[in-house]
Amino acid sequence: MLSNSLVELDRAHLIHPVASWRGHEQAGVRLLTSAKGATVTDTADRHLLDGFSGLWCVNAGYGHDSIVEAASRQMRELPYATGYFGLGSEPAVRLAAELAERAPGDLNHVYFTLGGSDAVDSSVRFISYYHHAKGEPQRDQFISLEHGYHGSSTVGAGLTALSAFHQGFGLPYPWQHKIPSSYPYRNSAGTDDASNIAASVAALRAKVAEIGADRVAAFYAEPIQGSGGVIVPPRGWMKAMRDTCLELGILFVADEVITGFGRTGPLFACAEDDVVPDLLTVAKGLTSGYAPMGAVFLSEHVYNTIADGAGSSAVGHGFTYSAHPVSAAVGLEVLRLYEEGGLLANGRVMGARLMEGLQSLSDHPLVGDVRGRGMLAALELVIDKERKTPLPAAAEAGRRIFERAWDCGLIIRAFAHGCIGYAPPLCCTEAEIDAIVEKTRRVLDLTLEDGDVRAAMRGESQNAV
């Protein structure tokens, strides 16, 4: 079928996630046809460096034949096995065991989902059950962070603190609360780490006191806030928040849907922060995007409290495709590639090179902040570095920057508030990392020439005088 026919079919029938439906109808779809390593190809035979791993997920890179073979072998042998009725499959059992062995601390129990959003939803249900089992059903209030992202399902979108996921949906719910993000670049509490951490701890304590110490069920945090703009908290922040939750008797949930599986260096970012959460959610890199799968890890005390509370009764939560054998087979092979295939090791080396390269752009007139950890990074663009003034809304940063990058042969995440996000595959070579940086430099120069940006910068200059 001709690509223009597919564009018309897309306009007529396919609803795209987090998009202006009318805007997408007008613009049309950009169709991708193939991919290998860190490069994707479109219908015009344009080759683009994927600096964002699809959607933070193709950590292993594209085109691994061994992953395809693992999936096809499992499809031939056993394409589906339900987890209901006490049934299961070997790949799911083995994957759960392998993950539990590698997870921080006593996160020894794994519930498989289809992705990150339903992993978060599942965690909320498990937490509710946990408190009911403890005889504390009044603990029904949940706290998360401003700029945080915890999925776009009915419940998770309320824990998410991005307005696009709330508008028109009646969210967040009254039982979903927020405290300020650490956001070091824009934290009014001070730029030093100790002040930043102290401010977050104080904010959590104040919110718990406001809600009622006996009402709060859990606190959710990402080790790095991905969709909020790749916001990297100070070292020690996660540990301080986890310790505060422990002191207050609140469950601590680490959302590693983005940061897991080598994205920041280790298999789990929590391990780098010396944190063992009560629950942990993952997805994306779990299967490197080759098949849908997510997971919730439960610590021993959470699992045992739920199990003892249920007794001989069923814990009434389940999905048809939980622990899908094909996804599990993919997950096992991806895990092998991370470790035996050297992808984790390469990601650490290339992550350092990426950060060094992006730091070299810090003297550009538009670059206000360079931040990241491993193969997860961002530039925050401003029109005045001293005032940290964001790009003007008229500059349409989310659309124009993406399009400039695309025209330069690079796929990045262009946030509406003027941040550029990076999450390249762990398989990247030195040449590919260097190309990402150089193409970004070209994007910055083109953005500096943008009439709306230039006009805003002239206005800032006049105000300064």
N, C-alpha and C positions, 0 to 999 in steps of 0.2 A: 504494500500500500504506500502511495506517495506521501511524503511528509506533510505536504499542505493539506491532504485529506485527513491525516491524523490530527492536525491542528484544529480543523473544523469539528471533528468528532469530539476532541477534547473540550472545545468551547461549548458544545451542545450537551455534553453528558458528564464529564468528570469534574467533581468538586475537589478543589485543591485545599490543603490545610493552611490555616492562618493566612488567608488571602482576601483581598477585595474581590468579591465574585464578579462584579461588573468591570472592575479594573482588569481582571484576568481575561475576561471575555474580549476586551478591547486589545490587550497586549498579545494574547496568544501564548501558547506553551513553547518553551525551549526543549526540544526533544533530545535526549541522550541515547546513543545507540550502542556504545561499547565502552569498556574501560580495562586498564591494565596498570598494575602498580599504583602510582599516584596520579595517573592521567586518565581523563575521560574524553570521549569523542562524541560530537553532536552530529546531526543529520547533514550538516554542511561540511563534514569531515574536518572540523576544527578540533584541535587538540588543546585541552585546557588542564592546567595543573589544579588538582582538587585540594585546595588549602584548607578545606573544612570537612574532609572525610564524609561526604554526603551530608549528614546531619549529625556531626560529632561521633559517627558510629563506625565507619569502615576503617577501624584502627589497623587492621592487618594489611590493608590495601586491597586492590581489586585483582581478580584473575588468578587466585590460588587454586590450581587444579586439585590439590589434595582435599580442599574443603568441598569442592563440587563432587569429588568421588565419594567422600564420606556421606554426603547427602543422598546421592543417587544409590549407593549401596544400601543405605537404610530404607530408602523408598522401595527398593526391590524386596527387601527382606520383611520389613514391617513398617508400612507407611503411617500407621496410626495405632496408638494404644491408649485407652482411657486410663486415668488415674483413679477413677471411681471404682467402687466394688472391690477395693483391695488389689486392683490390677496395676500393671506397670510395664516398663520396658528397660532393658539393660542400659541403653545410653543415658536415660534419665537418672537412673540409680547411680551410675558411675560419675556422671557430671556433678550431681549433688555432693557426692563424697569427695571428689577432687576439689570442688569449690570450698567446701567446709574445711578441708585440710589447709587451704591457703588463706582463708579469711582471718581477720584479726581476732585474737582472743577466743572466746567460747561461742562464736557465731556458727554453731554446728548444725543448724536445721534450716533447710532451704525449701521455699515454696516457689514454684515456677509460674510465671505469668507470660503474657504475650509481648509485653514491652514495659517501658518505664511508668507510664500513666497508671496502668492497672496494677503495677507493683506498689505504687504509692497508695492507691485505693485499698489494696489488700492490706497494707500496713495499718491503715486507719481502722479497718475492720478488726484486725488482730489486736490492736491496742485497745479498742473498745471492749472486746471480749475479755482481754487480760484484766482490765479494771473491774468488769462485772464479776469475773471469777474471784477476784480479791475481795469482793464485797464492797467495792467503791464505785458504784455506777454513776455517782455524781461527777466523777472525773470525765467530763465530756467536752472539755475546751482544749483547743489545739493552737499552738503558737508557731509561727514561721517568720521569715525575714523579709523585709522590704527588698525589692529587686530579685527575690528568690523565684525559682521555677520548680514546680513539682508536678508537672503534667497538665493536660488540658481536659481531663475527664471531669465529671460533674463534681466530685469531691476535691480532686487534686487541683483543679483550676482555682478553687477558693483558697487553698494553701499557697498557690502561686500568687505573686504580688506584682503582676504586670497588667496594666489596665486593659490591654487588648483582650485578655482572657476573662475580664469581668464585665465589660460593657455589653449590655443587651442580654446578659445571662442572670442578672440578679445576684451576683457574687461580689464579695465573699459572703458566706453564711455568718450569722451572728456568733457562732461558736468558733469561728476562725479569726485569729488575732495576729497582728504583726508588730515586730519591733524593728528599729532601724538596722540597716546593713552596716557592716564594718567599713566598707567602701573607703579605704585609706586615702584615695585621691581627693575625695570630697567630704571627708569626715570633719565636722565642725569641732569634735572633741579634741582634735589635735592630731598631728601627723606621726607622732612617735608611737611605737607599737604598744607600749604599756598603757598609755592614755586611751588608745583605741580599744584595747581589750577590756580595760576597766569600764569604759562607757557601755560596751555591749553587755557585760555582766550585770551592770547596774540597771540597764534597760530591761533585761530579762527578769531580774528580781522585782523591779517595779511593776512589770506587766503581770507577773504571777500574783503579787500582792493586790493589784487592782481587780483581777478576776476572782481571786480567792485561792489560797494555797491548796485547799482540798478539792478544787474544781479542775485543775489543769491536768490533762492526760499526757501530753507529749510536746516536745519541741523538735522542729525539723530544720536541718541546715545542710547545705551543700559545702563540701570542703573548698570548692571554688564556685562562685555563683555564675554559671554558664550563660544562660539566656538573658540574665540581667546586665550583661556586658563584660563577662569574664572578670569578675571582681575577686581579687585575691586577698583574703584576710591576712593579717600578720601571723608569723609563726607563733604558735602557742594559743591562737584564738580558739581553734576547735577544742583543744584540750581544756581550756578555761571554761568554755560553754558546757562541755560534757561534765566536768567536775561540778559545775553549778547545778546542773540538772540532777546529778546524783545526790547532792546535798538537799535539794528541794523535793526529792521524791518524784521527779518527773522523768518519763522515758525520753531518751535521746535517740533521735533517728537521723542517721547520716544518709543523705541522698547522693549516691555515687553513680547515678544513671549516666552522667557525662564523664565524671572523673575516673571511673573504674577502668581496669584492664589496660594499664600502661599509659593512659592519657597524660598523667602528671609525672610518670616515671615508674613507680612500683605498680604491682597489680591492683592494689587498693590504696587510694590517697590517704585513708585513715591511718594506715600503718605508718606512713611518713610523719603523721602528726601524733603518733603514739596514743591513738584513740581507739577504744573498743566500744562501739555504740550498742544500745539495746536491740536495735533493729537497723538493717542496712538494705537499701534498695539499689538494684543494678539493672542494666539492660544494654542497649547500644553495642559497646565493645564485647559484650558477652558472646555474641555470635558474629561480631564484626559486620553486622548489618546484612549478612548473607541469608538469614532466616529470622522471623520474628521470635523474640524471646526476652523475658525479663525475669527477675527473681527478687524475693524478699528473704533475707537472712534473719533468723531469730536466735537470740542468745538463749542459753540454757534456762535461765530463770523465767524468761518470757514464755518459751515453749512449754516448760513444765507447769507453769501456772495455768496456761490454757488447757493443757492436756489433763491435769488433775481436776480443773473446774468442769470440764466436759464429762470426765469419767467414761461411762459406756455410751454416752450420747455422741452423735456426730457433731463436729464443728462445722456449722452450715455455711461454708464458703468454698466455692469451686468454680473452675472454668473448664469448658469442653476441651480446650487445647492446652491446659496446664501440663507441663512435662512432656510436650510433644516429642516423640522419638527422633524425628528428622532434625528438629531444631537442636535437640540435645546432642545428636551425633555431630552436627556442625560445631556446637559449642566445645565439644571435646577436642576436635581437630584444631580449632582456633586457639584453644588454650595450649595445645602442643606447640603450635607455631610461635606463640608469644614466648615460650620458654625454650624449648629445644631448637626452634627455628631462629632464635636470636632477635626477635622483633622487640622485646622489652629492652634488651641491651642497646639495639640500634636506636630505639626511640629516645633513650636517655642521652645518647651522644648527639643525635640530631636535634633534640629539644634544646640542649645547651647552645647549639649552633643557631637555631631559630631565634632564641632570646638575644644572643649576641648580635645577630643581624638586625633584628628589630630595634635594638638599642642604638644602632648606628643611624637610625632615622630620627632620633630624639631631637636633633638640631633643626629638623624641618619646621618651618613657621607654623604648621598646623598641628604638630604633635605635642599634646599636653602631657600625656602619660603613656609609658610603655610598661606593661605588666604581664605576668604569666608564670607558669611553672611547667617545665617539660614541654610537651607538644600541645599546650593549651595556652593561648596568649591573646593579647589585644593591644591595639593602639586606641587611645581616646583623643579625638581631634577637637581642637578649640580654635577660636579666632583671636584670642588674647590669652597668652600663657600665664601672665601675672594674675589676671582675674579669673582664669579658667572658664572663660565664656564659651558655651557650646556653639556649634555651628547653627546658623539660623534655620528656622523651620522651612523657609523658602528654598533652602538648598536641597531639600528632599534627600537627605543623606542616605536613608535606607534604600532608595531606588537608584539614585545617580551613582553612588559609589560602587554598588554591585555591578551596574552596567559598565562602568569604566573598567573595573577589574576584569569582567567578562571579555570586553574588547581587547584587553591586554593579555588574554589567555590565562586568567586566574580566577578561580572560584573562592570567594571568602564569604564571611557573614558580615553584612553591612547593617548595623543597628540603626534604628531611626534617630537615636540621640547622638549619632556621630562617632560611634565606636566601630572599629574593624576587628572582627574576631577570627582567630586562626585555630585550626585543629587538624593539622595534616596527618596523613597515614604514618604509622610508625616505620613503614618500609622506605621512607624517603631517603634519597641519596643526598650527598653534600651539594651536588649541582642543583638538585630540585629545591632544596632549602634556600640556596643562594638565589635561585630564580624567583621564588616566592617573595623574597625581600626586594629584589630589583624591580619586579613588576609592581610591588606595593609602592615603591618610590615614584614610579611613573603615575600611579593612581593618585598619589598625594599631590604631585605637580599639576595634574589635570584638575583636581579639586581646587587647588589654589587659584587656578585660572577661571573658575566658575564665577560668573557675574554676580550671583547672589552672595557668594562668599566674599568676593572682593568688596562689594558694597557694604557688607556688614563690617568688614575689617576697617574700611575707611571711616565708618561711623564710630567704631571703637576708638580709632586714633583721634578723631575730633573730640570725643568725650574726654579722652585722656588729657588733651590740651585745655 
